[in-house]
Each structure stands twice: as structure tokens, then as C-alpha cells.
């Protein structure tokens, strides 16, 4: 598979006006440089202020955190557990948060926590089918034709996105749902921008093929 | 630009992440290639479909609630844990200060400790006694202060104040150099009737000792500081006379 060079990508200014930080190497605590973070009242000395800062800066991105975990784990309960665990980890790392893109910072932790969770689940003997299980499609609603078409589209999209390999799925979610720049995505998943670009391209092609295949199957 | 590269870069073009040169090339290719134009159109549709129809999951209220609960508990734990730490820090600081003060105080005590003074007095005494019984009383025998003072030049790293108190009954008879308390010191020798007075002079240390007087083995010692110098006068004359000598010298 061809992975594009980073040089092909025009280093455009991310939409939120932030300069990007060094690429995060997929590990534990992410770091983004301080630029837009509001001045915080003595975070190091005033411990009760830390919680208030965290609630103000990080918690607004809880929906994004849940959405990513939900897509990565394809399961509501796991996603909730992971988001809770990731929030706690984020809070503990919060002293190391130097400002910058708070959503990308939180999503990096959510992503790492999700992948750890999956590895742990796979190790458990009772979860052999974890990756293979297609989580229950909702019952079709056959009341109105239009709604049924919408429901079909939603189901097809969900099943096809969920069927993507995780490394394609995560970049697609970060791009299409969170509308993050390639650079921010690269930081979050700990990969070069060129790799993000090529994975995203691959993800879209697979998604198109999957939906096209379903449509063709339905027409038979 | 061929179709393979075009399909590869199409997404980045759509996301406005492509550098200007490639952007122009893709635009040129799309204008000519019907297949790629259709593919691009499907990509646009896919993006729109995801936006409109794919599930955008929102954190359930119960999750938001439990996250807040967990965070508040963690914050409470952190506060509880940090308070003793803060106390520890203050205690450590206080202990350090106490230690420094105690070390400093002990240094002061050590400097002026009686034992050390006794040692100094002992060495002054033995120097005085040996100067009397031996031959080394005078390196420069002269009653002229203008002979004695220049003699010290180049032999000491300081210049002692040489006074002739002949008119007051303490004639100067000369001077010598001694090694005492790990340094060279100037010794001026005066006479009081048939008695000899050795006056030891060296630069005072910053924590110099206080003026004092001693009696030891029938000898009297009087100590004072003046003009950055330490003076020790030792003789077998009475303390009163020795103090008189000191007063004259201090004038």
C-alpha cells in the first residue's frame, strides 16, 4: 500500500488558528503547545481551581470523546467505561496540559484508552468474538418510505464505518465527525501527516465500496 | 496527473489540505477526466451523507454525571493528599532554617570557645616564655619605631602599627616575627622597668574575639582589637599596668 509523503500536504493553518505542536508519539500523555488557553488562576497552587479549569476547558469535549470511543469500540457500555477512565486519566495529566487544542488533547487520551481497552478485552477469553461481532442493527422502521430510506442509509453508513479496520476508522471519525485538520489528527494518532492522508483516502474508498456493495445486494 | 494519483489525492483536495501546486494539478485533471470527476462527486456525496445520516453519538447524561462524580472524588483525594504535603514542605523549610541557624550559632560558639582561646593563650604564653629564655627575642633590635615598622615590610602581609611609648614608661626595644595560630604575626617588644612586654599583632578575623584578659602561670594577657588588628599583650607586669599599656597604645 502506498503511503504518501508528508511533503505532498500543504501545511495550511488549521481552522481554529492554532499552530500545531510536535507530533505526539502515540504513547501516554499528549502535549500540545499553549496558545489559546485562557489564563488560568494559579493551577499549580490552587487545587480546587484545577477541577474548575478542567470542567471549563476539557469537559465541553465530552461528546466528542464519547463519539470517538463509541465508534472505536462499537459498543455503548464499553464506550462509557472508556470515556470515564479516559476522563480520569486526562484529569491526572491535566497539570501537563500546557494549553492548545483541548479537544485534540482529550481525544488523544480517549483514543489511547480505547485501544488499550480493546487489547485488554481481546485478551479475555470470554471476548473472543469482540471484533467480529456486528453490534445489533436497529430494527427497520417500515412506517414511511422516506424514513425507511433514511434509516437504511444510516444503518448502511454505520455498519460500513464499523466494518473498517480501526486504523482507517479512527482517522475517518476524527476527520468527518470532529473536522480536525490532518495535522491535529496526526498528533492524536501519533502518525506522520502523510500517513494520515493516505489512510483517510483508503478509508473513504473502502467505505464507498462497502456502501456500493450493500446497495447492489439490496437491489438483487 | 494520472487517475491513480488523482483518486489518492482527491480526499485531501476536498479537505483543503493539499499544497497549492497539487491543488492546481488536480483541478486541471478533474476538468479533463470524466471518471475522476464522478469519483470526486461520489466523495462529496459520501461526506454529506456522513454528516447528515451517520450516527453522531452524544455522551449520555448518565455518563456526564458519572464523569463529574469521578472527577470530584479525584479532586477531593488530591486535595487531601496535597495538604500533608504542603505541611511537609513547610516543616522541611522550617527544619532547614533551624539547622542553618544552629550551625551558624555553633560556628560562633566554636570560634570563641574557651578551649580555643585557651589554646591561643597557651601558644602566646609559650612564645612569650621562649622569647625570654632563648635567643629569639628580637629580629630587629631598635628603639626607633621608624626602623622597626619598615623592617616588617615584605615579611608580613600586613603592616602593624608601631608606637614608641618611651615617654609613658614603655620603651620600644625591637620587633620580631612569629608563627602562631597558623599564620605569621608581628611581635613588638617593649620594656617596663626590668620586665618585657610582648605585643602580638595580626589582622583580626571577621568573627574576631572580644577584648579580654587572662592570667596564666603568673603572666598576664590583655587582648583588644583596633583598626582591624588583633592585639595580644603579654607580660609579667600587673594587669593594671598591662591595661595602662593597652590604653596608651589605643590612643
Boltz contact constraints between the chains, C-beta under 6 A:
constraints:
  - contact:
      token1: [A, 9]
      token2: [B, 17]
      max_distance: 6.0
  - contact:
      token1: [A, 10]
      token2: [B, 18]
      max_distance: 6.0
  - contact:
      token1: [A, 10]
      token2: [B, 19]
      max_distance: 6.0
  - contact:
      token1: [A, 47]
      token2: [B, 78]
      max_distance: 6.0
  - contact:
      token1: [A, 47]
      token2: [B, 79]
      max_distance: 6.0
  - contact:
      token1: [A, 47]
      token2: [B, 82]
      max_distance: 6.0
  - contact:
      token1: [A, 51]
      token2: [B, 75]
      max_distance: 6.0
  - contact:
      token1: [A, 62]
      token2: [B, 59]
      max_distance: 6.0
  - contact:
      token1: [A, 63]
      token2: [B, 58]
      max_distance: 6.0
  - contact:
      token1: [A, 63]
      token2: [B, 59]
      max_distance: 6.0
  - contact:
      token1: [A, 66]
      token2: [B, 57]
      max_distance: 6.0
  - contact:
      token1: [A, 66]
      token2: [B, 59]
      max_distance: 6.0
  - contact:
      token1: [A, 67]
      token2: [B, 57]
      max_distance: 6.0
  - contact:
      token1: [A, 70]
      token2: [B, 57]
      max_distance: 6.0
  - contact:
      token1: [A, 80]
      token2: [B, 63]
      max_distance: 6.0
  - contact:
      token1: [A, 84]
      token2: [B, 66]
      max_distance: 6.0
  - contact:
      token1: [A, 84]
      token2: [B, 67]
      max_distance: 6.0
  - contact:
      token1: [A, 84]
      token2: [B, 70]
      max_distance: 6.0
  - contact:
      token1: [A, 87]
      token2: [B, 67]
      max_distance: 6.0
  - contact:
      token1: [A, 88]
      token2: [B, 70]
      max_distance: 6.0
  - contact:
      token1: [A, 91]
      token2: [B, 71]
      max_distance: 6.0
  - contact:
      token1: [A, 91]
      token2: [B, 74]
      max_distance: 6.0
  - contact:
      token1: [A, 153]
      token2: [B, 53]
      max_distance: 6.0
  - contact:
      token1: [A, 154]
      token2: [B, 53]
      max_distance: 6.0
  - contact:
      token1: [A, 157]
      token2: [B, 53]
      max_distance: 6.0
  - contact:
      token1: [A, 157]
      token2: [B, 54]
      max_distance: 6.0
  - contact:
      token1: [A, 158]
      token2: [B, 55]
      max_distance: 6.0
  - contact:
      token1: [A, 176]
      token2: [B, 50]
      max_distance: 6.0
  - contact:
      token1: [A, 182]
      token2: [B, 17]
      max_distance: 6.0
  - contact:
      token1: [A, 197]
      token2: [B, 12]
      max_distance: 6.0
  - contact:
      token1: [A, 200]
      token2: [B, 11]
      max_distance: 6.0
  - contact:
      token1: [A, 201]
      token2: [B, 8]
      max_distance: 6.0
  - contact:
      token1: [A, 201]
      token2: [B, 11]
      max_distance: 6.0
  - contact:
      token1: [A, 204]
      token2: [B, 11]
      max_distance: 6.0
  - contact:
      token1: [A, 208]
      token2: [B, 46]
      max_distance: 6.0
